[in-house]
Amino acid sequence: MKQTVLLSLAASVCLSLTVQAQLKTLSQQQTLGNQLSITKPLPYLAGWSDDNHYIETDPADRQLYAVDLKSGQRTPYSPPPKSDVNVFLQNNDIFIQYGKEAAKQLSSTKEEEKNPTLSPDGKYIAFTRDNDLYALEVATGKETRYTNDGTDVIYNGWSSWVYYEEILGRPTNYKAFWWAPDSKRIAFMRFDDTKVPMFPINGSTGQHGYTEKTRYPKAGDPNPEVRVGFVPVTGGTVTWADFNEKDDQYFGEPYWSYDSKSLTVQWMNRGQDNLKFYAVDPATGSKKETYDEKQPSWISLDFDGRVEYLQDKKHYILKSDKTGWAHFYLYTLDGKLVNAITSGKWQIVNLVYVDEKNKVVYFNARKEASTRTDFYRVDYSGKNMKRLTFGDYSHQVQLSPNGRYFITTYSNVTTPQKRTLLDNTGKVIKELGDSKSADFAQYNFGKTEMITIPTDDGYQLPAVITYPTNFDQNKKYPVIMSIYGGPAAGTVTNTWKGTGNQWWANEGIIQIAVDHRASGQFGKEGVALMHRNLGKWEMKDYTTAAKWLKAKPWVDNKKLLITGHSYGGYMTCMALTMGADVFDFGIAGAPVTSWELYDSHYTERYMDTPKENPEGYKNGSVLTYVDNYKGLLRIMHGDMDDNVHMQNTIQLVDKLQNANKHFELMIYPGGRHGWGGVKTPHDKAERIRFYYDHLLNKPVPKELLN
């Protein structure tokens, strides 16, 4: 009997191997190149024209089509202009164009105008020039200057660097002024960088090079002094909001009321653990507190939709993680809490639509699993919450203008993207597409799956792992662990990963991404563990994952490579120093190496100042663990990185050299926090060489380097 079972098992294995041998293997062009592989592109969803027609771009002809929900009939679609007025810059001057009429030039100066923005009534264009705020009257071209004190360190309506990078956000392009809905006033921020230290960034081109001088506050440094002002569109005296610019504070993006009679200003203390909203009267500058939130760790001063003002002009919906999990709350405009709309140990992602007539909120959340996004509806009262999407998939949803229908594009790690039309009760109307190719089943490729890795104190760390093609548990494989690692910045999702990783699966490399306990997978409750000790829990959990991998009989325990960029570069450097007993190789891009070298707002949110938390800064610094370094680390950095300064890499290099440690360094001249263009092929080729030299121990196929 035993012999029969063994023979049967052997026959089964042989059959499996025979089936695999008959399947095709993905080629270089199907993995690292541009050739389509086992999926075909779905049409790009460009939105909706109305509740009965959605807009898609055909992958074949790249044209827009309106698709009828009932019949499926497609008709060519030309989107209406967002406005019949177009304001733009040409050769640094401002032009305006109505419809198809010839453009009219409104400014002609040697100086550069920036961020020209049309007033809601279309009569004026506000902009900044040489760090002062101006407007042009469209009808006459008359220019009005609102401020007169702009210098190289004082900016009116133009952001200081730390506000652009961390608070107002890069999409603003440094713009820091806001038209009132009635077009009668402009609110703006005035920044004084006089006390902010200047950081030089040296360019190496030309005979003598050049220096960019950026006012960049590092952890513990003086921040810009900020004022919030209001100016009548016709000009005149600036009215300043009743804040003391000498206080150590931050201001988030402000919001005008619908009637233009007040401006809601987000205020936060330097310690970033107290957020307040103030309603400011633009006529007098007087302020009234309408919201006050405190947390023991920190509060993020988001620029991605914390507040949604309702058209009833009586309420707003607030997104807050004050309970340890991100949820929605209904407030009156004067700051009275009506009720929590959602609650529980799960995370809101974003608000999609508010049906004010029926008092229903539609939103995305990670509720069923932290690695998936689903679509939900709930009443204002918090009752009748319903999941509208389906299955064990992660969903990307586009809702029709009036909320009657939605389209979901969904997938998981084993299912390529599919698309379905549903109504707002979650009823499936029709299937719209499947990206799986007809010959999908004819290919043999590395299996990808969702797993969890247990920690010794009760966490189940989510991970996505791709096994080598024809995986054999009796063989030993090298591992690439790709990470980011920043607070609330997890990268593990239950979505289709494409075939870009299949070349390395074919070559016999295990690929894994792991999220730690403070990645956001466990809510703000988990993220808050990072308070005052960046590096600690990330390294504990990444080390746990590395040990878990190396304990597997099918892992080569001398060939574990970790790689990441920015915060991921920091983690990689920590892995080869603090965690050098378990990590063997690292490729680190643009790493922070010591937190006192990074900007004030980001760093102090988590770490407080170096003076307040010297041990935390020491314990979270790569430089502290240089003597532990072993294995092989490659560091890459752009020499003109204005975010994570190359100073970080230089200080690590200095320490490594002084300790007589072997490492590799790659500088990308002209590179900022990333590098692309003509540098991209070199970056790609060098990474390929590293993998072949150190993980595969064989020559690089010549075709990969062309």
N, C-alpha and C positions, 0 to 999 in steps of 0.2 A: 504493500500500500504506500509506504513512504517513498519507495523508488518511483512509483507511478506518479505521485505528486510532484517529485523533483523533475521527472521527465516532462510533465505537463507545464511546470513553471518554466523550464528551459525552452520548451516549444513556444510558450507565450512570449518570452523575452525575444526569441529569434523572430517571431512574427512581428513584434513591435519594431525591432531593428530593421526588418525588411520593409515595413510600411514607411518608416522614417527615411530609409535609403531611397525610396521611390518618390519622396517629396522633394520639391525644389528648395534651394537655399537662396535667400535674398542676396543680391549682388552688391558690389560696392556702390554702384549708381543708385540702387534702391535704398541704401542706408545712408551713406555719406554724401551722395550726389543728389541730383534733381529729378531722377526718374521715379514715376509713380510706382508704388509697390503693391501692397495688399489692400489698399484703400483708394477710393476716388474722392475728389473734393465735392463736398456739398455746396450748393449755391450759397453765396454770402448773403446773410439777412441784413438788409439795410434799413429795416424799420417797417412802418405801416403808413399807407396813404390815408386810410380811414379804417373803421372797424371791420370792414368787409374785404379789404385788400391789403396784403402785405407786399413789401418790396424786396426783391432779390436781385443779385448780380449773377448772371449766367457765367460759369467758369470758362465756357468755350469762347464766347464773343465779348465778354466783359461788359455787356450792356445791362442796363437796369430794366426790370420788368415788374409791372403790377400784376399780382396773382389773385384771382377771384377765389374766395374761400370755398364757395359752393361748387363751382364748375371746374376750378383749377385752371381756367383759361388765363393765358399770359398775354399782356399787351405791353408794348414799349412804354416806358415811363420816363418822363422828364421832371425831375423834382422842382417844385416852385422855389424861387430864391427865398432864402431866409428873410430877406428884406429887399425891397426894390432900390435900396440905397447901399452902396458899397464904399466904405472908407478904407484907404490903404496908403502905405508909404511907398514912394518911388524915389530913389536917390536921396533918401532921408527927408523928403518933403511930403506933405500931406495932400492927398487927392480925394475927391468925392465923385462918385458916379451914380447916376439915376438910371436904373434899367439898362437899356442899350445905348443910352446917350453917350457922347464923348465925355471922358473924365475931365473934371475941373480941378486945377491946381489951386490950393488954398494957402500954402505957405511956401516961402522961398528964402531960406536962411543958410548960412554956412554951418550952423550947428545942427545936430541930429535931433529930430523930434521922435518921441518914443510913445508907444501904446496909445495911438489916437483912438478915442472911444466916443461914439455918437451918443448924444443925449437921448432919452426916451422919446422926446417930442421931435427929434430930428433937426433941431435948430442950431445946436452947438456941437463942437468936437473938442473934448478935453484931451490934453496930452502933457507930457513933461519934456522939458528941454533944459539941459545943464542943471538938472536936479531942482528945477522950479516947476510949478504947476501953472498951466495956461489953458485957455480955450479960444477957439475961433468961432465967430458967428458965420454960419454957412451962407446966409443970404448976401452978406456984405464983405466977408473975409476979414472983418474987424477982429483984431487980436486983443484978448484981455489977459493980463498977467496977474495971477492971484498971489504969488509969493515972490520974495525978493532976496532971500537969504541963502539960496542954494550954493553950496561950495563942494569941495572934494570930500567933505565929511558930513555935510548936512544935506538931506534929501527930502524934498517935498513931493509926495505921491509916487516915490520911487523907493523900493525896498532896500533896506540894509541886507547884506548877504545872508545873515543867519535867519532873517525873516523869510527871505526868498526860499532858502533851502529847507527850513524846518517848520515854519509856521503858516505862511500864506501859500506856499507851495510853488514848485517850478512852473506849473501851467500858467501862472500869472505873468511870467516873463518880467518880474520885478514890479509890476503895476500895483500901486497901493492907493488908489482913489476909486470912489464909488458914487455914481450919479443917484440922486434922489428920484423916485418914480415920477414926481411931478416936474422934474428937470429944473427946479428953481434953485437947487443947491448941489454942491459936491462935498462929500465927506472925504477926507484924506488923512493919511498918517505922515507925520514929520519925524524923521530919524536924525539923531545927532550921534555920529560915530567918533566924536572927538577923543573919547577916552578908550575906544576899542583899539586894541593893539593891531598894528599893521603886519600882515604876514606876506613876505615877498615870494613870488613864484617866478623863477628865472627861466626864460626862454633861451634856447641855445642857437637859434638860427642867426645867420649873418655873421659879420666879422666880430662884432662886439656884444652880440646878444642883447637882451632887453629884460626888464623886470615888470611884472604885473604886481601892483600893490593893492592887496585886498584887506579890508578891515574885517578880521576874522576873530571873534571872541572864542578862545579855547576855555576849557573847563576852569571855572574860578575867576576868569577875566571879567572886567567891566563889560556889560552889554550896552547896546545902543540905548540912548534915552529917546523915548517915543512920546509923541503927543498926537491926539486925535482932534482934527480941526474941521470946521465947516465954513464954506465961503459961498456967498450968493453968486449965481451965474453971471450977474452983471458986474461982479467985482466988489471990492470994498474990504472992510475989516474982517479978519479971520476971527471966528468965534471958537475958542478952545474948550473942549470937554473938560469937566472938572476933575481931572486927575493930576497928580503931581509927577511930572516927568522925571524927577530925581529919585523916585521910588524904584526899587529893584522889582521889576514886573514885566509881564508880557501882555500883549493884546492880540487876540485872534481875529479872524475875519469878521467884520461887522455886518449887520443885516438891517436894511431900511424897513420901516413899517410900510404897509400898503398906502397909507395916507400921507407919507413923507413927514409926519409930525414928530417922529422919534427914530433914533438909531440904536439898535441893540448892540452893545459892545461886549465882547468876551474879554474878561480880565483874569489874569492868573498871576499868582505870586512867583517869585524867583524859584522857590522850592518846588513848585509845580504840583502841590498837593491841595490847592484850594482854587476852585474855578467859580467865578461869579459872572452873572449877566447884569448889565446896567442898561436901563432905558435912558438915553441921553437926549435932551431937548436941543435941537440944532440952533434954535434962536438964542438960547441963553447959555448953553453948555452945561446946565445943571443935570445931575444924574440921579436915578432912582434904582436901587438894587432890586432885581426881580428873581434872582436865582442864586443859590449858594450851595456848593458841593465840596465836601472834603473827603479825602481818602488817606489812609495811613501810608500808602506807598507813593503813588503819583496819579495824575489825571492827564490823559493825552489831549492836547489842544488841537483837535482834529481840524483838517480842512476838507473833509470828505463827507459832509452831510450830517452833522450832529443835530441840527435843528431843521424842521420842516414847518414853515408857517402855513396855516390853513386859510383858505379863501373866506371862511366865515369871519375873519378878522377878529376872532375872539380867542383862538387857541393855537398852540403849536405842539408838535410831537418831538420829544427829546430822545436821543439815543444816549444811553449811559451804561457804564459797566460798574456802577457803584456797589452792586451786590456781589461782585466777583464774576458776573456774566453779563454780556452786553444785551440790553433790552430796551423796549420803547415805553415811554411814559407820556401821558396826555396832560398838558398844563394849560392854564389860562394865561393870557398875555401878561398879566400882572404877577405871574410866578406862582400861582396856586396850583398844587398838584390835584388833578381830578382823579386819576387812577393809573395804575400800571396797566399797560396794554398787553405785555407779555411778561413771562417770568419762568424761572426754572434753571436747571444746570445745563444750559445749552446756549448757543450764541446766535444773535441776530447778525446777519451780514450787511444788509442794506434795505432801505425802504424803496419800493418800486412805484407804488401808486396809492393815492388816497381817494376813495370814493366818498366824497363828503355828503352826497345825497343820501346814501344808505349807511353812512358811518362805518365803513369797512376799510381796513388797511391791508394792502398786499405787500408782501416782503419776502426776501430770501433769507434763509437761516441754515445753520449747521445743527440740526436737531436730531435727526435719525442716526447720524454718525458724524463725528467731528471732521472726517475726511471727505464729506459729501455736502453739496449744497442743494437744498430743495426749496420749493416755492409754496407759500402759505397765504391764507387770508384769515383775518380775525376782526371781530367787532371792536369799535372804540372801547367798549366796556371790558375788553379782555376775554369775552365769552365767544363761543362758537368758532374756536380756532380749527382750521382744517388744512391738512396737507393736500395740495392740488397736483403735485407731481407724483410719480409712481416708481416702483421698483428699486433695486439696489444700485442706483446710478447717481451720478452728480449731474445736475441740470443747470443749463444756461437758458434763461427765460427772456422772451421779449413779449410784453403785454400790449394789446391793441390800445388805441388812444383813449377809449372810454371804458376800458377794463372788461370788455365782453369776452374776449378770446385771448389766448396766449399760445405762443409757439415755444416748445422746448427742444433744445439741441442737447442730447444727453449721451453719456458713455460711462464705462468703468474700465478697469485695467485690462479686462479680457474682451470688451465689446467696443469696436470702433463707433464713432459718432453716428447717431440716428436722430431723426427729427419727427416730431409729432405735433399736431394741432389739437388743442383742447379748449373747452369753454371755462368760464370762471368758477364753475363748480367742480372742476377736475374731470369732467366727462371727455373721453377721447372722441374727437370728431373724425379725424383721418390721419393716416401716416403720410408724411411728406418726403421722407428720404432716408436712405441708408448708405453710409460711406463704404461699407464692406464691398470689396471687389468680388466679381463672379468667381475668380480663381483663388480666393482667400484660403480655401481648404487644401489647395495644392502645394502650399508652402510649409516648410518646417522652420520654426524660429524659436528663439528663447522665450520661455514662459515668464510672464510678469504676474505677480500676485501681491495682494495686500497681506501684511503680517503684523503682529505686534511683538515687541521684545520686552520681557518683564524686567523691572528693576528690583533691587533688594528691599525697597520700601514701598512697594505696592502700585507703582505706575505701570501701565501697559503702553509702551512707546510705539506710536504708529510708524510703519515703514512700508516702502514699496521696493520690492526686490525683483530683478530680472536675472534669471538663471541662464547659463550658457546653453546654446543650441545643443540638442542631444545630451542634456545634462546627465552625468553619471555620478552617483553618490560615492562610488569607489575611487574617483579621481579627486585631485586637489586643484583648486582654482584660485587665482589671484582675485582681489576685490577692489573695486573703486567705490568709495563712499562720497557722494556729492551732497554738500550741505550749504545752508546759509547761516542759520543759527541765531539770528537776531530776535529780540523780544517781540512776541506776537507776530512772527513772520514765518510761520511754518510753510513748508513746501510739499508735504506729503498729501496728495489728493487721490481719490479713487476715480481717476479719469484715464482715458486712452492715452498712451504715451507715444504713439506713432512708431516708426521703425528706425529713428535716428540712432538708437542705442543698439541696434541689432548687428552692426559690424563687430562690435566688441563681444556680443553674445556668440557670434560665429567664431570668434578668435579664442573663446574660452575664458571670458572674464565675467565674474559676478558683479552686478551693478546694484547699488542700494542707496536709497535716500531715507534718512531717519529724522524724526522730529522729537525734540526734547520736551520736558514737562512745562517749560515756559514759552513754548512756541505758539501758543494760542489754542492748541488742541484741547487744553484743559481750562479754557476761559481765562479771564483776568486773574482768577484765583490762582492759577498756575503761573501766569506771567509775573505776578507780584512777588514771587519767590526770588526774582532777580534783583530786587531792590537792594542797593548798596553792595552787590557782589557779582557784577557781570563776569562771566567766565566760569563761575563755580558749578552751577547746576547743568549748564550746557556740557561742560567737560565730564561731569559725573555720568551723564546719560550717554554721551557719545562714547565714552570709555566702556560703559556697560554694553553698548551695542557692539563695539569692537571685540570685546571679550566673548560675547555671545557668538559672534561669527567665528572667531578663532577656535572656539570649542567644537565647532562642527567638523566632522571627519572629512568633509569635502571642501574645506577652505585651507589654502596654503598659508600657514600662520606666520610666514615671513614676508608676505606680499599683500599688505593692506595699505592702500593709498587713499588719502582723504584730500578733497579739493573743494575750494569755494572762493568767492570774490567778495571784497568789501568786508562785511561782518563775517562772511564765510572765509575770507582770507585770514582774519583774526583767529577764527576757530582752528583753521588749518595750522597756523603758526603755534597756537597753544597745544595742538595735538602732538606736534613734533618736539615740544619742549616739556610742558607740564604732563602731557600724556605719552611721552616718548617710549614708555615700556610696552605699549600696545599698538602704536601706529608706526608704520615702517617708512612710508613715503608721503610727501605732501606737495601739492601745487597751490600756492597762495597768491591770489590776485588782489592788489591794492589793499593790503591789510592795515587795520589799526593795530599798533603794537603796544601802545600804552595810552590809557584813556585820558590823561591830562593833555594829550596832543590833539584831541578831537573837540568839536565845537561845544559851546556851553549848553545850549538848549537841549540837544539830544543827550549828551553825556550826563548832565546833572539831573535830568528826569529820572534816570535809573540809579545814579551813583552819588547824588548830592555833590558838593564841591570837594576838591582835593583836601582842603583844609578841614572840612567836616568829616571826611571819610578816608584818612590816609591809608589805613590798612586795606580797605576795599580796593583802592587804586593800586596798591602794591600787589595784592593777591590776584588782581585781574590783569596784570601786565605781563606780556610775553617776555619782556626783558628780565623779569624776576627769575625765570626758569631756564635761562640760556645754558647754564651749566649742566642741565639734564638732557640737553639736545643730543639726539642720535638719529640714525636713519638718514634720509636725504630729503631736504626741503628745497624746492625751487620757488623763489619769490619773483613776482612780476609787478611792475608799477609803471604808470605813465609819469613822465618827469614834470608834467604841468598839471597834475591832479590838484584841483582847487577845492576838493571835498575832503578826501583823506590824503593829506599832504605826503609827499614822498619822504618828508622828514621822518615819518614812522618807519619806513623801510631802512632809511639811512641809519637810524639809531639801532635797529636790530642788527643790521650788517656790521656795524661797529662792535657791538657786543659779541657777535659770533666770531668775528676775526680776532678779537682780543682773547677769546677763549680757544682759539685755534680749532674751530669747528669747520668741517667741510659742508658747503651748501652751494646752491646755484642761484644766479641773479639774472633777470632779464628786464632791461629798461626799454620802454617804448617812448622815444623822443616825440614830443608834441602831444602825447597821450594825456587825456584828462582822467576822470574816474573810470573810464573805459577807453578802449581804442578800437578803431575799426578801419574802414577804407582799405588802403593798400597794406596796412599792418595785419589785416585779418588772416590772409593765407599763411603768413609767417607764424602767427599765434597758433593757428590750427596745426600746422606742420610740427611745431616744437612740442606740442602736447602729444601728438601721435608718436613722435620719436621717444618721448619720455615713457609712454606706456609700453612700447615695444622693447626698449632697452631695459627697463626695470621690472616690468610685470610679466612680459612674455619671453624675454631673453632670446629674441630672434630678430633678424634684420627686418626693417620696415619695407613692405612691398613698394616698389618704386612708384607705382601708379597712385599711391596715396599722397605723394609729395609733389605731384605735378599741379 
